[in-house]
Amino acid sequence: MPVLWLIAGADSPDQVTTPDLSETIKLEQKLDKADILVNELSALVSDLRGHTRRVQRDIDESL
């Protein structure tokens, strides 16, 4: 019996539905894709920072 049903003391417990396995697989796939995108974005930000520093250094040297 669900704990909430025991606490509430209802006549009959609510039906507890469990997520379909395919639903959890889809969620995991979306999380995996998000992880990949976060890593790609991090690499892009790092590359942009490096490029910005090089450009700034070139500007500073030309002054």
N, CA, C, O and CB atoms as a CASP TS submission, in Angstrom:
PFRMAT TS
TARGET T0000
AUTHOR 0000-0000-0000
METHOD Language model
MODEL 1
PARENT N/A
ATOM      1  N   MET     1       0.832  -1.184   0.000  1.00  0.00           N
ATOM      2  CA  MET     1       0.000   0.000   0.000  1.00  0.00           C
ATOM      3  C   MET     1       0.878   1.250   0.000  1.00  0.00           C
ATOM      4  O   MET     1       1.891   1.304   0.698  1.00  0.00           O
ATOM      5  CB  MET     1      -0.947  -0.003   1.212  1.00  0.00           C
ATOM      6  N   PRO     2       0.488   2.248  -0.783  1.00  0.00           N
ATOM      7  CA  PRO     2       1.254   3.493  -0.783  1.00  0.00           C
ATOM      8  C   PRO     2       1.169   4.192   0.567  1.00  0.00           C
ATOM      9  O   PRO     2       0.129   4.179   1.225  1.00  0.00           O
ATOM     10  CB  PRO     2       0.756   4.425  -1.888  1.00  0.00           C
ATOM     11  N   VAL     3       2.273   4.798   0.963  1.00  0.00           N
ATOM     12  CA  VAL     3       2.341   5.472   2.255  1.00  0.00           C
ATOM     13  C   VAL     3       1.294   6.573   2.351  1.00  0.00           C
ATOM     14  O   VAL     3       0.657   6.720   3.394  1.00  0.00           O
ATOM     15  CB  VAL     3       3.736   6.051   2.483  1.00  0.00           C
ATOM     16  N   LEU     4       1.101   7.345   1.294  1.00  0.00           N
ATOM     17  CA  LEU     4       0.113   8.426   1.324  1.00  0.00           C
ATOM     18  C   LEU     4      -1.286   7.888   1.582  1.00  0.00           C
ATOM     19  O   LEU     4      -2.076   8.528   2.277  1.00  0.00           O
ATOM     20  CB  LEU     4       0.135   9.208   0.009  1.00  0.00           C
ATOM     21  N   TRP     5      -1.602   6.727   1.035  1.00  0.00           N
ATOM     22  CA  TRP     5      -2.917   6.133   1.261  1.00  0.00           C
ATOM     23  C   TRP     5      -3.068   5.757   2.729  1.00  0.00           C
ATOM     24  O   TRP     5      -4.131   5.940   3.323  1.00  0.00           O
ATOM     25  CB  TRP     5      -3.123   4.893   0.358  1.00  0.00           C
ATOM     26  N   LEU     6      -1.998   5.231   3.304  1.00  0.00           N
ATOM     27  CA  LEU     6      -2.050   4.871   4.711  1.00  0.00           C
ATOM     28  C   LEU     6      -2.237   6.110   5.596  1.00  0.00           C
ATOM     29  O   LEU     6      -2.980   6.074   6.576  1.00  0.00           O
ATOM     30  CB  LEU     6      -0.777   4.124   5.108  1.00  0.00           C
ATOM     31  N   ILE     7      -1.567   7.185   5.243  1.00  0.00           N
ATOM     32  CA  ILE     7      -1.674   8.414   6.027  1.00  0.00           C
ATOM     33  C   ILE     7      -3.053   9.045   5.863  1.00  0.00           C
ATOM     34  O   ILE     7      -3.668   9.457   6.846  1.00  0.00           O
ATOM     35  CB  ILE     7      -0.584   9.412   5.614  1.00  0.00           C
ATOM     36  N   ALA     8      -3.534   9.121   4.640  1.00  0.00           N
ATOM     37  CA  ALA     8      -4.815   9.781   4.364  1.00  0.00           C
ATOM     38  C   ALA     8      -5.989   8.937   4.848  1.00  0.00           C
ATOM     39  O   ALA     8      -7.038   9.480   5.197  1.00  0.00           O
ATOM     40  CB  ALA     8      -4.959  10.062   2.865  1.00  0.00           C
ATOM     41  N   GLY     9      -5.827   7.642   4.873  1.00  0.00           N
ATOM     42  CA  GLY     9      -6.890   6.763   5.335  1.00  0.00           C
ATOM     43  C   GLY     9      -8.077   6.688   4.392  1.00  0.00           C
ATOM     44  O   GLY     9      -9.210   6.508   4.838  1.00  0.00           O
ATOM     45  N   ALA    10      -7.842   6.818   3.137  1.00  0.00           N
ATOM     46  CA  ALA    10      -8.923   6.758   2.152  1.00  0.00           C
ATOM     47  C   ALA    10      -9.493   5.346   2.101  1.00  0.00           C
ATOM     48  O   ALA    10      -8.863   4.388   2.550  1.00  0.00           O
ATOM     49  CB  ALA    10      -8.420   7.193   0.750  1.00  0.00           C
ATOM     50  N   ASP    11     -10.701   5.237   1.544  1.00  0.00           N
ATOM     51  CA  ASP    11     -11.359   3.939   1.442  1.00  0.00           C
ATOM     52  C   ASP    11     -10.580   2.978   0.555  1.00  0.00           C
ATOM     53  O   ASP    11     -10.456   1.794   0.866  1.00  0.00           O
ATOM     54  CB  ASP    11     -12.768   4.108   0.907  1.00  0.00           C
ATOM     55  N   SER    12     -10.062   3.492  -0.537  1.00  0.00           N
ATOM     56  CA  SER    12      -9.280   2.631  -1.420  1.00  0.00           C
ATOM     57  C   SER    12      -8.102   3.435  -1.944  1.00  0.00           C
ATOM     58  O   SER    12      -8.222   4.636  -2.186  1.00  0.00           O
ATOM     59  CB  SER    12     -10.148   2.073  -2.596  1.00  0.00           C
ATOM     60  N   PRO    13      -6.979   2.783  -2.117  1.00  0.00           N
ATOM     61  CA  PRO    13      -5.811   3.511  -2.597  1.00  0.00           C
ATOM     62  C   PRO    13      -5.996   3.967  -4.040  1.00  0.00           C
ATOM     63  O   PRO    13      -6.628   3.286  -4.847  1.00  0.00           O
ATOM     64  CB  PRO    13      -4.564   2.644  -2.479  1.00  0.00           C
ATOM     65  N   ASP    14      -5.427   5.144  -4.349  1.00  0.00           N
ATOM     66  CA  ASP    14      -5.427   5.599  -5.734  1.00  0.00           C
ATOM     67  C   ASP    14      -4.569   4.650  -6.554  1.00  0.00           C
ATOM     68  O   ASP    14      -3.596   4.076  -6.066  1.00  0.00           O
ATOM     69  CB  ASP    14      -4.908   7.063  -5.849  1.00  0.00           C
ATOM     70  N   GLN    15      -4.948   4.506  -7.782  1.00  0.00           N
ATOM     71  CA  GLN    15      -4.149   3.675  -8.669  1.00  0.00           C
ATOM     72  C   GLN    15      -2.819   4.368  -8.933  1.00  0.00           C
ATOM     73  O   GLN    15      -2.780   5.523  -9.359  1.00  0.00           O
ATOM     74  CB  GLN    15      -4.900   3.392  -9.998  1.00  0.00           C
ATOM     75  N   VAL    16      -1.768   3.673  -8.684  1.00  0.00           N
ATOM     76  CA  VAL    16      -0.440   4.214  -8.932  1.00  0.00           C
ATOM     77  C   VAL    16      -0.019   3.756 -10.315  1.00  0.00           C
ATOM     78  O   VAL    16       0.080   2.560 -10.588  1.00  0.00           O
ATOM     79  CB  VAL    16       0.590   3.759  -7.838  1.00  0.00           C
ATOM     80  N   THR    17       0.227   4.729 -11.185  1.00  0.00           N
ATOM     81  CA  THR    17       0.653   4.373 -12.532  1.00  0.00           C
ATOM     82  C   THR    17       2.159   4.505 -12.616  1.00  0.00           C
ATOM     83  O   THR    17       2.751   5.453 -12.100  1.00  0.00           O
ATOM     84  CB  THR    17      -0.041   5.262 -13.597  1.00  0.00           C
ATOM     85  N   THR    18       2.750   3.558 -13.260  1.00  0.00           N
ATOM     86  CA  THR    18       4.185   3.614 -13.462  1.00  0.00           C
ATOM     87  C   THR    18       4.440   4.028 -14.900  1.00  0.00           C
ATOM     88  O   THR    18       3.705   3.629 -15.802  1.00  0.00           O
ATOM     89  CB  THR    18       4.860   2.250 -13.138  1.00  0.00           C
ATOM     90  N   PRO    19       5.477   4.827 -15.119  1.00  0.00           N
ATOM     91  CA  PRO    19       5.772   5.259 -16.481  1.00  0.00           C
ATOM     92  C   PRO    19       6.063   4.063 -17.379  1.00  0.00           C
ATOM     93  O   PRO    19       6.667   3.076 -16.960  1.00  0.00           O
ATOM     94  CB  PRO    19       6.958   6.229 -16.489  1.00  0.00           C
ATOM     95  N   ASP    20       5.633   4.176 -18.580  1.00  0.00           N
ATOM     96  CA  ASP    20       5.914   3.162 -19.586  1.00  0.00           C
ATOM     97  C   ASP    20       7.425   3.141 -19.831  1.00  0.00           C
ATOM     98  O   ASP    20       8.066   4.192 -19.835  1.00  0.00           O
ATOM     99  CB  ASP    20       5.124   3.444 -20.915  1.00  0.00           C
ATOM    100  N   LEU    21       7.990   1.963 -20.033  1.00  0.00           N
ATOM    101  CA  LEU    21       9.427   1.829 -20.242  1.00  0.00           C
ATOM    102  C   LEU    21       9.891   2.664 -21.427  1.00  0.00           C
ATOM    103  O   LEU    21      10.971   3.252 -21.383  1.00  0.00           O
ATOM    104  CB  LEU    21       9.797   0.366 -20.457  1.00  0.00           C
ATOM    105  N   SER    22       9.088   2.721 -22.483  1.00  0.00           N
ATOM    106  CA  SER    22       9.496   3.505 -23.653  1.00  0.00           C
ATOM    107  C   SER    22       9.566   4.985 -23.301  1.00  0.00           C
ATOM    108  O   SER    22      10.373   5.717 -23.874  1.00  0.00           O
ATOM    109  CB  SER    22       8.520   3.280 -24.827  1.00  0.00           C
ATOM    110  N   GLU    23       8.731   5.436 -22.366  1.00  0.00           N
ATOM    111  CA  GLU    23       8.763   6.838 -21.946  1.00  0.00           C
ATOM    112  C   GLU    23      10.071   7.145 -21.221  1.00  0.00           C
ATOM    113  O   GLU    23      10.689   8.179 -21.472  1.00  0.00           O
ATOM    114  CB  GLU    23       7.557   7.162 -21.036  1.00  0.00           C
ATOM    115  N   THR    24      10.491   6.263 -20.333  1.00  0.00           N
ATOM    116  CA  THR    24      11.741   6.492 -19.619  1.00  0.00           C
ATOM    117  C   THR    24      12.943   6.394 -20.555  1.00  0.00           C
ATOM    118  O   THR    24      13.930   7.104 -20.368  1.00  0.00           O
ATOM    119  CB  THR    24      11.885   5.493 -18.476  1.00  0.00           C
ATOM    120  N   ILE    25      12.870   5.537 -21.545  1.00  0.00           N
ATOM    121  CA  ILE    25      13.946   5.436 -22.530  1.00  0.00           C
ATOM    122  C   ILE    25      14.048   6.730 -23.319  1.00  0.00           C
ATOM    123  O   ILE    25      15.149   7.216 -23.575  1.00  0.00           O
ATOM    124  CB  ILE    25      13.713   4.244 -23.481  1.00  0.00           C
ATOM    125  N   LYS    26      12.897   7.298 -23.710  1.00  0.00           N
ATOM    126  CA  LYS    26      12.898   8.566 -24.442  1.00  0.00           C
ATOM    127  C   LYS    26      13.486   9.680 -23.593  1.00  0.00           C
ATOM    128  O   LYS    26      14.232  10.521 -24.094  1.00  0.00           O
ATOM    129  CB  LYS    26      11.479   8.936 -24.883  1.00  0.00           C
ATOM    130  N   LEU    27      13.151   9.688 -22.311  1.00  0.00           N
ATOM    131  CA  LEU    27      13.708  10.696 -21.418  1.00  0.00           C
ATOM    132  C   LEU    27      15.223  10.552 -21.294  1.00  0.00           C
ATOM    133  O   LEU    27      15.946  11.548 -21.305  1.00  0.00           O
ATOM    134  CB  LEU    27      13.058  10.598 -20.040  1.00  0.00           C
ATOM    135  N   GLU    28      15.697   9.327 -21.177  1.00  0.00           N
ATOM    136  CA  GLU    28      17.137   9.083 -21.101  1.00  0.00           C
ATOM    137  C   GLU    28      17.836   9.531 -22.380  1.00  0.00           C
ATOM    138  O   GLU    28      18.930  10.094 -22.329  1.00  0.00           O
ATOM    139  CB  GLU    28      17.415   7.597 -20.843  1.00  0.00           C
ATOM    140  N   GLN    29      17.206   9.283 -23.524  1.00  0.00           N
ATOM    141  CA  GLN    29      17.790   9.700 -24.797  1.00  0.00           C
ATOM    142  C   GLN    29      17.880  11.219 -24.872  1.00  0.00           C
ATOM    143  O   GLN    29      18.869  11.762 -25.364  1.00  0.00           O
ATOM    144  CB  GLN    29      16.963   9.156 -25.974  1.00  0.00           C
ATOM    145  N   LYS    30      16.853  11.903 -24.386  1.00  0.00           N
ATOM    146  CA  LYS    30      16.873  13.363 -24.384  1.00  0.00           C
ATOM    147  C   LYS    30      17.967  13.886 -23.446  1.00  0.00           C
ATOM    148  O   LYS    30      18.648  14.861 -23.764  1.00  0.00           O
ATOM    149  CB  LYS    30      15.496  13.919 -23.966  1.00  0.00           C
ATOM    150  N   LEU    31      18.130  13.236 -22.293  1.00  0.00           N
ATOM    151  CA  LEU    31      19.200  13.630 -21.376  1.00  0.00           C
ATOM    152  C   LEU    31      20.572  13.410 -21.998  1.00  0.00           C
ATOM    153  O   LEU    31      21.466  14.243 -21.848  1.00  0.00           O
ATOM    154  CB  LEU    31      19.091  12.853 -20.066  1.00  0.00           C
ATOM    155  N   ASP    32      20.740  12.292 -22.693  1.00  0.00           N
ATOM    156  CA  ASP    32      22.008  12.021 -23.369  1.00  0.00           C
ATOM    157  C   ASP    32      22.298  13.088 -24.419  1.00  0.00           C
ATOM    158  O   ASP    32      23.423  13.573 -24.532  1.00  0.00           O
ATOM    159  CB  ASP    32      21.986  10.628 -24.018  1.00  0.00           C
ATOM    160  N   LYS    33      21.265  13.449 -25.192  1.00  0.00           N
ATOM    161  CA  LYS    33      21.430  14.478 -26.217  1.00  0.00           C
ATOM    162  C   LYS    33      21.779  15.813 -25.566  1.00  0.00           C
ATOM    163  O   LYS    33      22.636  16.539 -26.069  1.00  0.00           O
ATOM    164  CB  LYS    33      20.146  14.612 -27.072  1.00  0.00           C
ATOM    165  N   ALA    34      21.126  16.144 -24.452  1.00  0.00           N
ATOM    166  CA  ALA    34      21.413  17.391 -23.742  1.00  0.00           C
ATOM    167  C   ALA    34      22.855  17.406 -23.253  1.00  0.00           C
ATOM    168  O   ALA    34      23.526  18.434 -23.346  1.00  0.00           O
ATOM    169  CB  ALA    34      20.447  17.577 -22.559  1.00  0.00           C
ATOM    170  N   ASP    35      23.344  16.279 -22.731  1.00  0.00           N
ATOM    171  CA  ASP    35      24.736  16.189 -22.288  1.00  0.00           C
ATOM    172  C   ASP    35      25.698  16.457 -23.443  1.00  0.00           C
ATOM    173  O   ASP    35      26.686  17.174 -23.287  1.00  0.00           O
ATOM    174  CB  ASP    35      25.016  14.807 -21.679  1.00  0.00           C
ATOM    175  N   ILE    36      25.402  15.881 -24.589  1.00  0.00           N
ATOM    176  CA  ILE    36      26.250  16.076 -25.772  1.00  0.00           C
ATOM    177  C   ILE    36      26.254  17.551 -26.171  1.00  0.00           C
ATOM    178  O   ILE    36      27.308  18.122 -26.448  1.00  0.00           O
ATOM    179  CB  ILE    36      25.759  15.195 -26.957  1.00  0.00           C
ATOM    180  N   LEU    37      25.069  18.162 -26.200  1.00  0.00           N
ATOM    181  CA  LEU    37      24.971  19.564 -26.582  1.00  0.00           C
ATOM    182  C   LEU    37      25.688  20.477 -25.584  1.00  0.00           C
ATOM    183  O   LEU    37      26.318  21.457 -25.980  1.00  0.00           O
ATOM    184  CB  LEU    37      23.508  19.971 -26.702  1.00  0.00           C
ATOM    185  N   VAL    38      25.593  20.161 -24.305  1.00  0.00           N
ATOM    186  CA  VAL    38      26.295  20.953 -23.288  1.00  0.00           C
ATOM    187  C   VAL    38      27.799  20.860 -23.515  1.00  0.00           C
ATOM    188  O   VAL    38      28.502  21.866 -23.431  1.00  0.00           O
ATOM    189  CB  VAL    38      25.930  20.469 -21.855  1.00  0.00           C
ATOM    190  N   ASN    39      28.287  19.677 -23.797  1.00  0.00           N
ATOM    191  CA  ASN    39      29.722  19.502 -24.048  1.00  0.00           C
ATOM    192  C   ASN    39      30.159  20.252 -25.301  1.00  0.00           C
ATOM    193  O   ASN    39      31.221  20.874 -25.314  1.00  0.00           O
ATOM    194  CB  ASN    39      30.064  18.013 -24.186  1.00  0.00           C
ATOM    195  N   GLU    40      29.342  20.197 -26.358  1.00  0.00           N
ATOM    196  CA  GLU    40      29.669  20.911 -27.589  1.00  0.00           C
ATOM    197  C   GLU    40      29.674  22.419 -27.347  1.00  0.00           C
ATOM    198  O   GLU    40      30.554  23.127 -27.836  1.00  0.00           O
ATOM    199  CB  GLU    40      28.669  20.552 -28.704  1.00  0.00           C
ATOM    200  N   LEU    41      28.696  22.905 -26.597  1.00  0.00           N
ATOM    201  CA  LEU    41      28.620  24.329 -26.298  1.00  0.00           C
ATOM    202  C   LEU    41      29.809  24.772 -25.462  1.00  0.00           C
ATOM    203  O   LEU    41      30.364  25.847 -25.688  1.00  0.00           O
ATOM    204  CB  LEU    41      27.317  24.654 -25.575  1.00  0.00           C
ATOM    205  N   SER    42      30.198  23.959 -24.507  1.00  0.00           N
ATOM    206  CA  SER    42      31.354  24.271 -23.673  1.00  0.00           C
ATOM    207  C   SER    42      32.618  24.379 -24.518  1.00  0.00           C
ATOM    208  O   SER    42      33.425  25.289 -24.321  1.00  0.00           O
ATOM    209  CB  SER    42      31.533  23.207 -22.586  1.00  0.00           C
ATOM    210  N   ALA    43      32.789  23.461 -25.447  1.00  0.00           N
ATOM    211  CA  ALA    43      33.955  23.493 -26.330  1.00  0.00           C
ATOM    212  C   ALA    43      33.927  24.736 -27.212  1.00  0.00           C
ATOM    213  O   ALA    43      34.967  25.352 -27.447  1.00  0.00           O
ATOM    214  CB  ALA    43      34.010  22.224 -27.200  1.00  0.00           C
ATOM    215  N   LEU    44      32.756  25.106 -27.699  1.00  0.00           N
ATOM    216  CA  LEU    44      32.619  26.292 -28.532  1.00  0.00           C
ATOM    217  C   LEU    44      32.949  27.556 -27.742  1.00  0.00           C
ATOM    218  O   LEU    44      33.648  28.435 -28.246  1.00  0.00           O
ATOM    219  CB  LEU    44      31.203  26.380 -29.103  1.00  0.00           C
ATOM    220  N   VAL    45      32.455  27.652 -26.518  1.00  0.00           N
ATOM    221  CA  VAL    45      32.746  28.806 -25.661  1.00  0.00           C
ATOM    222  C   VAL    45      34.244  28.898 -25.410  1.00  0.00           C
ATOM    223  O   VAL    45      34.818  29.985 -25.471  1.00  0.00           O
ATOM    224  CB  VAL    45      31.978  28.708 -24.319  1.00  0.00           C
ATOM    225  N   SER    46      34.870  27.783 -25.132  1.00  0.00           N
ATOM    226  CA  SER    46      36.311  27.765 -24.892  1.00  0.00           C
ATOM    227  C   SER    46      37.066  28.237 -26.129  1.00  0.00           C
ATOM    228  O   SER    46      38.008  29.021 -26.017  1.00  0.00           O
ATOM    229  CB  SER    46      36.775  26.356 -24.491  1.00  0.00           C
ATOM    230  N   ASP    47      36.665  27.771 -27.292  1.00  0.00           N
ATOM    231  CA  ASP    47      37.296  28.176 -28.549  1.00  0.00           C
ATOM    232  C   ASP    47      37.118  29.677 -28.785  1.00  0.00           C
ATOM    233  O   ASP    47      38.057  30.363 -29.189  1.00  0.00           O
ATOM    234  CB  ASP    47      36.707  27.377 -29.728  1.00  0.00           C
ATOM    235  N   LEU    48      35.911  30.179 -28.531  1.00  0.00           N
ATOM    236  CA  LEU    48      35.651  31.606 -28.706  1.00  0.00           C
ATOM    237  C   LEU    48      36.485  32.453 -27.750  1.00  0.00           C
ATOM    238  O   LEU    48      36.985  33.511 -28.132  1.00  0.00           O
ATOM    239  CB  LEU    48      34.173  31.899 -28.500  1.00  0.00           C
ATOM    240  N   ARG    49      36.635  31.998 -26.522  1.00  0.00           N
ATOM    241  CA  ARG    49      37.463  32.731 -25.559  1.00  0.00           C
ATOM    242  C   ARG    49      38.915  32.797 -26.024  1.00  0.00           C
ATOM    243  O   ARG    49      39.562  33.842 -25.949  1.00  0.00           O
ATOM    244  CB  ARG    49      37.384  32.073 -24.172  1.00  0.00           C
ATOM    245  N   GLY    50      39.406  31.672 -26.499  1.00  0.00           N
ATOM    246  CA  GLY    50      40.785  31.647 -26.999  1.00  0.00           C
ATOM    247  C   GLY    50      40.961  32.577 -28.179  1.00  0.00           C
ATOM    248  O   GLY    50      41.951  33.305 -28.258  1.00  0.00           O
ATOM    249  N   HIS    51      40.016  32.560 -29.093  1.00  0.00           N
ATOM    250  CA  HIS    51      40.084  33.425 -30.272  1.00  0.00           C
ATOM    251  C   HIS    51      40.001  34.900 -29.854  1.00  0.00           C
ATOM    252  O   HIS    51      40.727  35.740 -30.386  1.00  0.00           O
ATOM    253  CB  HIS    51      38.942  33.080 -31.268  1.00  0.00           C
ATOM    254  N   THR    52      39.122  35.205 -28.908  1.00  0.00           N
ATOM    255  CA  THR    52      38.982  36.580 -28.422  1.00  0.00           C
ATOM    256  C   THR    52      40.287  37.062 -27.795  1.00  0.00           C
ATOM    257  O   THR    52      40.699  38.202 -28.011  1.00  0.00           O
ATOM    258  CB  THR    52      37.832  36.680 -27.401  1.00  0.00           C
ATOM    259  N   ARG    53      40.932  36.200 -27.025  1.00  0.00           N
ATOM    260  CA  ARG    53      42.216  36.580 -26.412  1.00  0.00           C
ATOM    261  C   ARG    53      43.284  36.852 -27.468  1.00  0.00           C
ATOM    262  O   ARG    53      44.069  37.792 -27.345  1.00  0.00           O
ATOM    263  CB  ARG    53      42.699  35.477 -25.459  1.00  0.00           C
ATOM    264  N   ARG    54      43.303  36.007 -28.520  1.00  0.00           N
ATOM    265  CA  ARG    54      44.280  36.214 -29.595  1.00  0.00           C
ATOM    266  C   ARG    54      44.035  37.532 -30.309  1.00  0.00           C
ATOM    267  O   ARG    54      44.979  38.267 -30.600  1.00  0.00           O
ATOM    268  CB  ARG    54      44.227  35.059 -30.599  1.00  0.00           C
ATOM    269  N   VAL    55      42.779  37.835 -30.591  1.00  0.00           N
ATOM    270  CA  VAL    55      42.441  39.083 -31.267  1.00  0.00           C
ATOM    271  C   VAL    55      42.806  40.272 -30.381  1.00  0.00           C
ATOM    272  O   VAL    55      43.371  41.255 -30.860  1.00  0.00           O
ATOM    273  CB  VAL    55      40.939  39.118 -31.631  1.00  0.00           C
ATOM    274  N   GLN    56      42.485  40.183 -29.095  1.00  0.00           N
ATOM    275  CA  GLN    56      42.821  41.275 -28.182  1.00  0.00           C
ATOM    276  C   GLN    56      44.331  41.467 -28.082  1.00  0.00           C
ATOM    277  O   GLN    56      44.815  42.598 -28.028  1.00  0.00           O
ATOM    278  CB  GLN    56      42.234  41.009 -26.794  1.00  0.00           C
ATOM    279  N   ARG    57      45.076  40.360 -28.058  1.00  0.00           N
ATOM    280  CA  ARG    57      46.530  40.435 -27.987  1.00  0.00           C
ATOM    281  C   ARG    57      47.075  41.127 -29.249  1.00  0.00           C
ATOM    282  O   ARG    57      47.971  41.968 -29.166  1.00  0.00           O
ATOM    283  CB  ARG    57      47.146  39.012 -27.827  1.00  0.00           C
ATOM    284  N   ASP    58      46.523  40.762 -30.419  1.00  0.00           N
ATOM    285  CA  ASP    58      46.942  41.390 -31.667  1.00  0.00           C
ATOM    286  C   ASP    58      46.642  42.889 -31.652  1.00  0.00           C
ATOM    287  O   ASP    58      47.454  43.691 -32.113  1.00  0.00           O
ATOM    288  CB  ASP    58      46.246  40.722 -32.860  1.00  0.00           C
ATOM    289  N   ILE    59      45.499  43.260 -31.131  1.00  0.00           N
ATOM    290  CA  ILE    59      45.122  44.675 -31.038  1.00  0.00           C
ATOM    291  C   ILE    59      46.092  45.406 -30.125  1.00  0.00           C
ATOM    292  O   ILE    59      46.592  46.482 -30.454  1.00  0.00           O
ATOM    293  CB  ILE    59      43.669  44.831 -30.519  1.00  0.00           C
ATOM    294  N   ASP    60      46.351  44.794 -28.954  1.00  0.00           N
ATOM    295  CA  ASP    60      47.250  45.421 -27.982  1.00  0.00           C
ATOM    296  C   ASP    60      48.661  45.596 -28.556  1.00  0.00           C
ATOM    297  O   ASP    60      49.317  46.603 -28.289  1.00  0.00           O
ATOM    298  CB  ASP    60      47.306  44.584 -26.695  1.00  0.00           C
ATOM    299  N   GLU    61      49.126  44.629 -29.336  1.00  0.00           N
ATOM    300  CA  GLU    61      50.468  44.702 -29.910  1.00  0.00           C
ATOM    301  C   GLU    61      50.553  45.731 -31.028  1.00  0.00           C
ATOM    302  O   GLU    61      51.628  46.271 -31.290  1.00  0.00           O
ATOM    303  CB  GLU    61      50.887  43.341 -30.433  1.00  0.00           C
ATOM    304  N   SER    62      49.442  46.007 -31.683  1.00  0.00           N
ATOM    305  CA  SER    62      49.461  46.958 -32.787  1.00  0.00           C
ATOM    306  C   SER    62      49.372  48.407 -32.315  1.00  0.00           C
ATOM    307  O   SER    62      49.552  49.332 -33.107  1.00  0.00           O
ATOM    308  CB  SER    62      48.326  46.663 -33.734  1.00  0.00           C
ATOM    309  N   LEU    63      49.098  48.603 -31.046  1.00  0.00           N
ATOM    310  CA  LEU    63      48.982  49.969 -30.532  1.00  0.00           C
ATOM    311  C   LEU    63      50.300  50.554 -30.154  1.00  0.00           C
ATOM    312  O   LEU    63      50.361  51.699 -29.705  1.00  0.00           O
ATOM    313  CB  LEU    63      48.078  50.009 -29.356  1.00  0.00           C
TER
END
